[in-house]
Structures are given as structure tokens and as C-alpha cells.
Amino acid sequence: MEFTTLLKNFVVFEGIDGAGTTTQINLLKSNLKNKINNGELHITAEPTRSPTGKFLREILKGSIKVDPVTSAYLFAADRNEHICGTLEMDKNDSQYLIKGIKESCQKGNLVVSDRYIFSSLAYQSASCGKEIPMILNGQFPLPEILFFFDLTPEESLKRVESRGEAKEIFETVEYLTKTRKEYLEIMDFYRESYPEMKIVLIDATKSREEISKIIMENILERPCKIFCVNG
């Protein structure tokens, strides 16, 4: 697998469902408020809020059924616009980026995404094998920092069920067990093959405050100084 580059000012949160990535992104927004000297904080997620991303969310809900390989191609298409498309922000949320991650980062903004290629490599490898997700995602840039939230499938489902929402098609113990295994193998692969990308492994059972502190310390210690923050 050959990735094109490391994208400065790009940070990714990853983990199986219920790991707490969205909660921590919201805490990060609050923690960075009034600490920004230069640039902006842009938040985003995959699938995106674009039409393709909305279609993918219907697939995840089970409302639309497609072959797993078709799903892998759709995720890659959504991701390409997310990274390479012309910068577009959500009209209802001035901090939320719909597409244009690369453009935003190059302007000196910090972009934090809830999920990225690592989700595809983990979830899709568990459903359609490793080869296709690796081919489809091999040319996307890597983030500067990857936060991986590790959680057992049992705890994951407990948290998902506590939300009172309908489960997505991947939210079973069997599937999440496979996905977590894929994730852990992926983390090992990147540590060895791409040491320039910083990987921070987080025990997702820790308190919100403990996890938030770990994230803030790593964000503020970033070697890239284009996006400046006061500690």
C-alpha cells in the first residue's frame, strides 16, 4: 500500500461504534475555543454530509442494500470529494466542513475528522476482504495524528444500545469483533510502515476528562506550527 503524503494540519479520530470519538471531538471544539492564534478549527466526519455521504448513511442503516464491494467503492468516492473537492462548509454550522480537507489544511486550518480511510480498511476488510479497500484507499494522504479509541465489542454495543437509536448493519458482536481485530492489525502496520504519522492509542474506557487531556496534549505538541494555539 503506497500513500501519497502526510497531510499537515489533518487529525483523525477512529474506533469501533460507541468508542466516544464524537464526544471527544465536541470536547476538543470547546477546549480549543479562544486558544487559536492563526487559522480555524474545521470539524468533519465520514460518511460526509454530501449527497453521496447521505446515501451511504442509508446503506449503514440498512434502508438501502448493496453488495459490500459496491459500498467500498462508494465510500472511496465520498472520501475523494472529502479530501480533494473544493472547500465547502455547512451553511448551518460555520465550523463543519463538508468537503475540501486538503484545501482547508493548506490554508493553515486544523481539520479534525471523525473516521477516515482506517474505518474502510477495518470495516470493509471484515466484509469484503482486504484487497479492494487497500486498492481504493491507497492514494489518499495520511493524517498528521491518528487517535485510535480502543473498546471491546461488548462495551461498544452496550453504549450504542444506551443511546436508544436503531442499530446500523455493522453493529453486532460478531462483526465488531472482526472489525476491532482488523483495526489493531492496521495500527501495527502503520506504526511500522509509516512512523511519520503519529498514532495515539487510547483506552476508550477511561473517563471523558482523561481522554480529553491526552488529546489536547498531543494537539498542542504538534510539530507543525502553521496552525498556532496557545497552551
Backbone hydrogen bonds in HBPLUS format (Angstrom, degrees):
<---DONOR---> <-ACCEPTOR-->    atom                        ^
c    i                          cat <-CA-CA->   ^        H-A-AA   ^      H-
h    n   atom  resd res      DA  || num        DHA   H-A  angle D-A-AA Bond
n    s   type  num  typ     dist DA aas  dist angle  dist       angle   num
A0142-LEU N   A0005-THR O   2.83 MM 137  6.26 161.7  1.86 159.9 162.5     1
A0007-LEU N   A0142-LEU O   2.74 MM 135  5.87 171.9  1.74 172.2 172.4     2
A0111-VAL N   A0009-ASN O   2.89 MM 102  6.24 166.9  1.91 172.6 175.0     3
A0144-GLU N   A0010-PHE O   2.71 MM 134  5.49 146.3  1.82 146.7 156.4     4
A0011-VAL N   A0111-VAL O   2.87 MM 100  6.18 163.4  1.90 167.5 170.7     5
A0113-SER N   A0011-VAL O   2.90 MM 102  6.39 159.5  1.94 158.7 162.4     6
A0012-VAL N   A0145-ILE O   3.03 MM 133  6.44 162.5  2.06 159.0 164.5     7
A0147-PHE N   A0012-VAL O   2.87 MM 135  6.20 171.5  1.87 169.2 169.9     8
A0013-PHE N   A0113-SER O   2.92 MM 100  6.24 162.8  1.95 167.1 168.1     9
A0115-ARG N   A0013-PHE O   2.90 MM 102  5.72 141.5  2.05 153.7 165.7    10
A0014-GLU N   A0147-PHE O   2.83 MM 133  6.14 157.0  1.89 170.3 174.2    11
A0149-PHE N   A0014-GLU O   2.78 MM 135  6.07 174.0  1.79 158.8 158.8    12
A0019-ALA N   A0016-ILE O   3.14 MM   3  5.82 140.3  2.31 148.0 148.0    13
A0024-GLN N   A0020-GLY O   3.08 MM   4  6.28 159.9  2.12 150.6 155.6    14
A0025-ILE N   A0021-THR O   2.96 MM   4  6.21 147.1  2.07 147.8 157.0    15
A0026-ASN N   A0022-THR O   3.10 MM   4  6.34 157.6  2.15 149.5 154.6    16
A0027-LEU N   A0023-THR O   3.06 MM   4  6.38 148.5  2.16 142.2 151.3    17
A0028-LEU N   A0024-GLN O   2.86 MM   4  6.04 151.1  1.94 142.4 150.5    18
A0029-LYS N   A0025-ILE O   3.03 MM   4  6.31 155.1  2.09 147.3 152.9    19
A0030-SER N   A0026-ASN O   3.26 MM   4  6.53 155.5  2.32 140.2 146.0    20
A0031-ASN N   A0027-LEU O   2.81 MM   4  6.06 157.2  1.87 151.9 158.9    21
A0032-LEU N   A0028-LEU O   2.90 MM   4  6.00 149.2  1.99 153.2 159.1    22
A0033-LYS N   A0030-SER O   3.33 MM   3  5.30 150.8  2.42  97.4 105.8    23
A0035-LYS N   A0032-LEU O   3.01 MM   3  5.27 157.7  2.06 132.6 130.1    24
A0230-ASN N   A0035-LYS O   2.98 MM 195  5.26 150.8  2.07 140.0 149.4    25
A0037-ASN N   A0228-CYS O   3.03 MM 191  5.41 171.5  2.03 141.5 143.7    26
A0110-LEU N   A0040-GLU O   2.87 MM  70  6.26 156.9  1.92 165.9 172.4    27
A0042-HIS N   A0110-LEU O   2.78 MM  68  6.05 172.5  1.78 163.7 165.6    28
A0112-VAL N   A0042-HIS O   2.90 MM  70  6.37 157.7  1.95 162.2 169.8    29
A0043-ILE N   A0095-GLN O   2.83 MM  52  5.98 156.4  1.88 149.7 157.7    30
A0097-LEU N   A0043-ILE O   2.79 MM  54  5.94 160.5  1.83 157.3 164.1    31
A0044-THR N   A0112-VAL O   2.96 MM  68  6.23 143.3  2.10 161.0 157.0    32
A0114-ASP N   A0044-THR O   2.94 MM  70  6.32 155.3  2.00 131.9 137.1    33
A0046-GLU N   A0114-ASP O   3.13 MM  68  6.37 158.1  2.18 150.8 145.3    34
A0054-LYS N   A0050-SER O   2.91 MM   4  6.20 155.5  1.97 157.9 165.0    35
A0055-PHE N   A0051-PRO O   3.03 MM   4  6.23 151.9  2.11 143.7 151.0    36
A0056-LEU N   A0052-THR O   2.98 MM   4  6.30 152.5  2.06 146.2 153.8    37
A0057-ARG N   A0053-GLY O   3.00 MM   4  6.32 145.8  2.12 143.8 152.9    38
A0058-GLU N   A0054-LYS O   3.23 MM   4  6.57 141.7  2.38 139.7 148.8    39
A0058-GLU N   A0055-PHE O   3.15 MM   3  5.25 127.2  2.44  96.6 110.0    40
A0059-ILE N   A0055-PHE O   3.17 MM   4  6.58 145.0  2.30 142.0 151.8    41
A0059-ILE N   A0056-LEU O   3.07 MM   3  4.96 118.7  2.46  91.5 106.9    42
A0060-LEU N   A0056-LEU O   2.92 MM   4  6.28 154.9  1.99 149.9 156.6    43
A0061-LYS N   A0057-ARG O   3.03 MM   4  6.24 141.5  2.19 136.2 146.0    44
A0063-SER N   A0058-GLU O   2.96 MM   5  5.30 132.0  2.19 166.2 163.4    45
A0062-GLY N   A0059-ILE O   2.98 MM   3  5.06 141.8  2.13  99.1 110.9    46
A0169-ILE N   A0060-LEU O   2.83 MM 109  5.65 161.1  1.87 161.2 167.7    47
A0070-THR N   A0067-ASP O   2.97 MM   3  5.21 117.8  2.36 105.4 120.8    48
A0071-SER N   A0067-ASP O   3.05 MM   4  6.44 157.4  2.10 155.4 162.3    49
A0072-ALA N   A0068-PRO O   3.03 MM   4  6.29 150.2  2.12 141.3 148.8    50
A0073-TYR N   A0069-VAL O   3.11 MM   4  6.47 154.8  2.17 149.9 155.3    51
A0074-LEU N   A0070-THR O   3.00 MM   4  6.31 156.5  2.06 151.0 157.9    52
A0075-PHE N   A0071-SER O   2.94 MM   4  6.18 158.8  1.98 154.8 159.8    53
A0076-ALA N   A0072-ALA O   3.13 MM   4  6.34 155.9  2.19 142.7 149.0    54
A0077-ALA N   A0073-TYR O   2.96 MM   4  6.24 151.6  2.04 147.1 154.9    55
A0078-ASP N   A0074-LEU O   2.95 MM   4  6.18 164.0  1.97 152.2 156.2    56
A0079-ARG N   A0075-PHE O   2.91 MM   4  6.09 154.7  1.98 144.9 152.5    57
A0080-ASN N   A0076-ALA O   2.92 MM   4  6.13 148.9  2.01 144.0 151.8    58
A0081-GLU N   A0077-ALA O   3.33 MM   4  6.65 162.0  2.37 151.2 153.4    59
A0082-HIS N   A0078-ASP O   3.01 MM   4  6.18 152.0  2.09 142.4 151.3    60
A0083-ILE N   A0079-ARG O   2.87 MM   4  6.10 154.2  1.94 153.9 158.4    61
A0084-CYS N   A0080-ASN O   2.72 MM   4  5.66 163.1  1.74 153.9 157.8    62
A0085-GLY N   A0081-GLU O   2.84 MM   4  4.39 143.9  1.97 115.8 123.4    63
A0100-GLY N   A0082-HIS O   2.88 MM  18  5.51 133.4  2.10 113.1 127.3    64
A0101-ILE N   A0082-HIS O   2.85 MM  19  6.12 175.3  1.85 155.7 157.2    65
A0102-LYS N   A0083-ILE O   3.04 MM  19  5.42 162.1  2.08 137.4 143.0    66
A0088-GLU N   A0099-LYS O   2.87 MM  11  5.34 152.9  1.94 152.6 146.9    67
A0098-ILE N   A0088-GLU O   2.81 MM  10  5.53 165.4  1.83 157.1 161.5    68
A0099-LYS N   A0088-GLU O   3.43 MM  11  5.34 158.4  2.48 135.2 138.7    69
A0090-ASP N   A0096-TYR O   2.81 MM   6  5.50 165.4  1.83 161.7 164.9    70
A0093-ASP N   A0090-ASP O   3.08 MM   3  5.20 158.3  2.13 106.5 113.4    71
A0096-TYR N   A0093-ASP O   3.02 MM   3  5.45 157.2  2.08 116.3 123.3    72
A0104-SER N   A0100-GLY O   2.99 MM   4  6.19 164.3  2.01 157.3 162.0    73
A0105-CYS N   A0101-ILE O   2.91 MM   4  6.14 167.5  1.92 160.6 163.2    74
A0106-GLN N   A0102-LYS O   2.96 MM   4  6.13 159.8  2.00 151.5 157.2    75
A0107-LYS N   A0103-GLU O   3.15 MM   4  6.33 126.9  2.45 138.3 151.0    76
A0107-LYS N   A0104-SER O   3.12 MM   3  5.20 140.0  2.29  98.3 109.9    77
A0109-ASN N   A0104-SER O   3.22 MM   5  5.64 160.0  2.26 149.9 146.1    78
A0108-GLY N   A0105-CYS O   2.96 MM   3  5.25 159.9  2.00 110.2 115.8    79
A0119-SER N   A0116-TYR O   3.09 MM   3  5.78 144.0  2.23 120.0 127.8    80
A0121-LEU N   A0117-ILE O   2.94 MM   4  6.28 162.6  1.97 155.1 160.1    81
A0122-ALA N   A0118-PHE O   2.98 MM   4  6.10 143.3  2.12 136.9 146.2    82
A0123-TYR N   A0119-SER O   2.76 MM   4  5.75 156.1  1.81 157.3 161.1    83
A0124-GLN N   A0120-SER O   2.93 MM   4  5.18 138.7  2.10 126.1 139.1    84
A0126-ALA N   A0122-ALA O   3.30 MM   4  6.38 141.7  2.46 135.9 144.8    85
A0127-SER N   A0124-GLN O   3.03 MM   3  5.05 142.4  2.18  96.4 107.6    86
A0128-CYS N   A0124-GLN O   2.71 MM   4  5.79 165.0  1.74 164.0 166.4    87
A0129-GLY N   A0125-SER O   3.18 MM   4  4.31 134.9  2.40 114.6 115.3    88
A0134-MET N   A0130-LYS O   3.09 MM   4  6.15 157.9  2.14 156.9 163.7    89
A0135-ILE N   A0131-GLU O   2.99 MM   4  6.23 157.9  2.04 153.8 159.8    90
A0136-LEU N   A0132-ILE O   2.94 MM   4  6.09 171.5  1.95 162.7 164.7    91
A0137-ASN N   A0133-PRO O   3.05 MM   4  5.99 142.1  2.20 140.6 149.1    92
A0138-GLY N   A0134-MET O   3.05 MM   4  5.63 114.9  2.50 139.5 149.8    93
A0140-PHE N   A0137-ASN O   3.46 MM   3  5.82 168.3  2.48 111.7 115.1    94
A0198-LYS N   A0144-GLU O   3.19 MM  54  6.37 158.0  2.24 153.5 147.4    95
A0146-LEU N   A0198-LYS O   2.79 MM  52  6.15 161.0  1.82 167.4 173.2    96
A0200-VAL N   A0146-LEU O   2.82 MM  54  6.18 166.3  1.84 160.4 163.8    97
A0148-PHE N   A0200-VAL O   2.91 MM  52  6.15 160.7  1.95 148.2 154.5    98
A0202-ILE N   A0148-PHE O   2.78 MM  54  5.87 169.4  1.79 165.6 162.3    99
A0150-ASP N   A0202-ILE O   2.81 MM  52  6.01 168.3  1.83 172.1 174.3   100
A0204-ALA N   A0150-ASP O   2.99 MM  54  5.38 155.0  2.06 143.5 149.0   101
A0156-SER N   A0152-THR O   2.92 MM   4  6.11 154.1  1.99 150.9 159.5   102
A0157-LEU N   A0153-PRO O   2.97 MM   4  6.21 164.3  2.00 153.5 154.5   103
A0158-LYS N   A0154-GLU O   3.10 MM   4  6.28 151.4  2.19 141.2 149.5   104
A0159-ARG N   A0155-GLU O   3.04 MM   4  6.26 156.2  2.10 148.0 153.0   105
A0160-VAL N   A0156-SER O   2.95 MM   4  6.25 158.4  1.99 149.3 156.0   106
A0161-GLU N   A0157-LEU O   2.84 MM   4  5.94 165.9  1.86 150.6 154.0   107
A0162-SER N   A0158-LYS O   3.09 MM   4  6.22 141.3  2.24 135.9 146.1   108
A0163-ARG N   A0160-VAL O   3.16 MM   3  5.51 148.6  2.26 104.8 113.8   109
A0164-GLY N   A0161-GLU O   3.11 MM   3  5.52 149.9  2.21 108.5 116.8   110
A0171-GLU N   A0168-GLU O   3.05 MM   3  5.45 163.6  2.07 116.8 122.1   111
A0172-THR N   A0170-PHE O   2.98 MM   2  5.93 132.9  2.21 107.7  94.0   112
A0176-LEU N   A0172-THR O   2.92 MM   4  6.01 169.5  1.93 158.0 161.6   113
A0177-THR N   A0173-VAL O   2.88 MM   4  5.91 143.6  2.02 144.4 153.8   114
A0178-LYS N   A0174-GLU O   3.24 MM   4  6.54 158.0  2.29 145.2 149.6   115
A0179-THR N   A0175-TYR O   2.89 MM   4  6.15 158.0  1.94 148.5 155.6   116
A0180-ARG N   A0176-LEU O   2.82 MM   4  5.90 161.8  1.85 144.7 149.0   117
A0181-LYS N   A0177-THR O   3.17 MM   4  6.31 159.0  2.21 142.0 147.7   118
A0182-GLU N   A0178-LYS O   2.97 MM   4  6.28 155.1  2.03 147.5 154.5   119
A0183-TYR N   A0179-THR O   2.84 MM   4  6.13 160.5  1.88 153.2 158.7   120
A0184-LEU N   A0180-ARG O   2.97 MM   4  6.24 164.3  1.99 155.3 157.8   121
A0185-GLU N   A0181-LYS O   3.11 MM   4  6.33 155.2  2.17 146.3 152.9   122
A0186-ILE N   A0182-GLU O   2.86 MM   4  6.10 151.7  1.94 150.2 158.9   123
A0187-MET N   A0183-TYR O   2.89 MM   4  6.24 154.9  1.95 154.5 160.9   124
A0188-ASP N   A0184-LEU O   3.17 MM   4  6.40 158.0  2.22 142.8 147.9   125
A0189-PHE N   A0185-GLU O   2.97 MM   4  6.22 154.8  2.03 145.4 152.6   126
A0190-TYR N   A0186-ILE O   2.99 MM   4  6.28 162.3  2.02 155.7 158.9   127
A0191-ARG N   A0187-MET O   3.03 MM   4  6.18 160.2  2.07 149.7 155.2   128
A0192-GLU N   A0188-ASP O   3.24 MM   4  6.37 155.3  2.30 144.5 150.1   129
A0193-SER N   A0189-PHE O   2.84 MM   4  5.93 160.9  1.88 152.3 158.6   130
A0194-TYR N   A0190-TYR O   2.80 MM   4  5.06 157.0  1.86 134.1 140.6   131
A0197-MET N   A0194-TYR O   3.11 MM   3  5.95 163.9  2.14 124.9 128.7   132
A0206-LYS N   A0203-ASP O   3.06 MM   3  5.90 169.7  2.07 125.9 129.0   133
A0211-ILE N   A0207-SER O   3.05 MM   4  6.31 169.2  2.06 159.0 161.3   134
A0212-SER N   A0208-ARG O   2.88 MM   4  5.98 160.3  1.91 147.7 154.0   135
A0213-LYS N   A0209-GLU O   3.02 MM   4  6.17 152.3  2.10 143.3 150.0   136
A0214-ILE N   A0210-GLU O   3.18 MM   4  6.49 157.1  2.24 146.9 152.1   137
A0215-ILE N   A0211-ILE O   3.04 MM   4  6.34 161.8  2.07 154.4 159.0   138
A0216-MET N   A0212-SER O   2.93 MM   4  6.14 167.0  1.95 153.3 156.6   139
A0217-GLU N   A0213-LYS O   2.98 MM   4  6.13 162.5  2.01 150.6 155.3   140
A0218-ASN N   A0214-ILE O   3.21 MM   4  6.43 156.3  2.27 145.2 150.7   141
A0219-ILE N   A0215-ILE O   2.91 MM   4  6.15 153.8  1.98 152.9 161.0   142
A0220-LEU N   A0216-MET O   2.93 MM   4  6.02 169.4  1.94 155.4 157.9   143
A0221-GLU N   A0217-GLU O   3.16 MM   4  6.17 128.7  2.44 132.3 144.4   144
A0222-ARG N   A0219-ILE O   3.29 MM   3  5.46 165.6  2.31 108.3 111.1   145
